[in-house]
Amino acid sequence: MRARVSTWLIAVAALTASGCGCNGTTIVRPYPPPAVPDVLAQLEAARVARTSFQSESVMDYWVKDQRVKGAVLMMGRPGARLRFNALNPTGGNVAADLACDGAGYQLIDYNNNCQLVGPCDGAAIAQLLRINLEPDDFFALAVGSTPILPGAGGTTKWDSSAGTETLDLRSNGRRQVIVLDGRDQRWDVLESTVYDSEGKVEWKLQNKDFHEVEGPGGAVFRAPGKTKFEQPSHKADLLVRWKEHRFNVELDDAKFVMEIPPGLPGC
């Protein structure tokens, strides 16, 4: 019996030393305390490594004053090139088609038989999803990363109970808090919140259920299974369940160009 007890105590001690985080034990940071510029550089490198995306998702979002849940097909490249096909929940046919070609956008609302055109910016995406997010910032969201305040600097802090690395960044009176999965130095973006100069939340991003996605040539990428984006100033939120993610697929410019049928009235 004494030998069995000793073996059990040795096993427990080994788990505690490794920092398993079980039953309140401490998770030891598995790498030296990182400098903020190094973390930001790695996040940027991970985003840049994703040159395009093509995804099938189920979205829960607001359209004007109505809550909608349905399939949305998406693709995108950096440089304000995005394409959205929102499908009708009942029939599966296209309800709305939005294309950003790098400069302008075209949107056809098939349910209401009307169209919109204009510059491709955050307001263009808001026409479909209500959230106001610049196209390349939406690209970052769609590939499991996060927009980052330009010129930001700050501090890092390790959470030994969760195994997460938190970046507390400041830039021109605004603040951004990014929570990363620090286990094995994965640095998956679990949360990202931007505050304005008065401390109010501008937007908040949450990801969960990260998994590996294989790309061309055997490249492996980390991608979330679920994403939640909230934007209180627009009274908007977006819930996404990513059913399929593909990265670094060939997407030529023609896929982001849409012709508006002649005579189609404005929305």
Stockholm file with secondary structure:
# STOCKHOLM 1.0

chainA/1-267         MRARVSTWLIAVAALTASGCGCNGTTIVRPYPPPAVPDVLAQLEAARVARTSFQSESVMDYWVKDQRVKGAVLMMGRPGARLRFNALNPTGGNVAADLACDGAGYQLIDYNNNCQLVGPCDGAAIAQLLRINLEPDDFFALAVGSTPILPGAGGTTKWDSSAGTETLDLRSNGRRQVIVLDGRDQRWDVLESTVYDSEGKVEWKLQNKDFHEVEGPGGAVFRAPGKTKFEQPSHKADLLVRWKEHRFNVELDDAKFVMEIPPGLPGC
#=GR chainA/1-267 SS CHHHHHHHHHHHHHHHHHTCCGGGCCCCCSSCCCCHHHHHHHHHHHHHTCCCEEEEEEEEEEETTEEEEEEEEEEEETTTEEEEEEECTTTCSEEEEEEEESSEEEEEETTTTEEEEEECSHHHHHHHHSCCCCHHHHHHHHTTCCCCCTTCEEEEEEETTTTEEEEEEEETTEEEEEEEECGGGCCCEEEEEEECTTSCEEEEEEEECCEEEECGGGCEEEECSEEEEEEGGGTEEEEEEEEEEEESCCCCGGGGCCCCCTTCCBC
#=GC SS_cons         CHHHHHHHHHHHHHHHHHTCCGGGCCCCCSSCCCCHHHHHHHHHHHHHTCCCEEEEEEEEEEETTEEEEEEEEEEEETTTEEEEEEECTTTCSEEEEEEEESSEEEEEETTTTEEEEEECSHHHHHHHHSCCCCHHHHHHHHTTCCCCCTTCEEEEEEETTTTEEEEEEEETTEEEEEEEECGGGCCCEEEEEEECTTSCEEEEEEEECCEEEECGGGCEEEECSEEEEEEGGGTEEEEEEEEEEEESCCCCGGGGCCCCCTTCCBC
//
